Amino acid sequence: MSASAERVTITPYPDGPLLVRGAAELQTEGGEPIEVTRRTVALCRCGLSTIKPFCDGTHKASGFRTDV
């Protein structure tokens, strides 16, 4: 399977980030590409990360919780 045809999955991590696996192409709201250097990335859901859109673990200290 070629990299462009590789399946992309998005998994919500309980009380944490969205884990994106595969050859996803991320973009800013304005359509600019966001460089991804790993096959798995964690995207912030709490809104407090200093490296948005990526997770920096701030959700742990902030007490961020997701619905069950």
TAJO-V739849 format. One record per residue. N is the residue number from 1. PHI is phi in degrees with one decimal (* if undefined). NEAR is the number of other C-alpha atoms within 8 Angstrom. Layout:
BEGIN
n->{N;N}
phi->{PHI;PHI}
near->{NEAR;NEAR}
END
This chain:
BEGIN
n->{1;2;3;4;5;6;7;8;9;10;11;12;13;14;15;16;17;18;19;20;21;22;23;24;25;26;27;28;29;30;31;32;33;34;35;36;37;38;39;40;41;42;43;44;45;46;47;48;49;50;51;52;53;54;55;56;57;58;59;60;61;62;63;64;65;66;67;68}
phi->{*;-75.3;-58.7;-71.1;-97.7;-64.3;-67.6;-106.6;-123.9;-125.2;-121.3;-73.8;-87.6;-52.8;56.5;-152.6;-79.3;-92.3;-94.8;-108.7;-117.3;110.6;-88.4;-75.7;-111.0;-95.9;-136.4;-73.5;-57.8;-85.3;89.8;-76.9;-66.7;-108.0;-67.7;-121.6;-108.9;-125.5;-77.3;-126.5;-128.4;-110.5;-101.0;-64.7;-116.1;-82.2;85.4;-107.8;-61.2;-87.8;-122.9;-51.1;-85.9;-86.7;-81.5;-117.0;90.0;-58.6;-57.4;-66.1;-70.6;-82.9;78.6;-56.2;-132.6;-103.7;-68.5;-76.1}
near->{4;5;6;5;6;9;6;9;8;8;7;8;8;7;8;14;13;12;13;13;11;10;10;7;7;8;9;8;5;5;6;7;8;8;5;8;4;5;8;8;10;10;12;15;8;10;6;7;14;5;7;9;7;10;13;8;7;10;12;8;7;6;6;10;7;7;3;2}
END
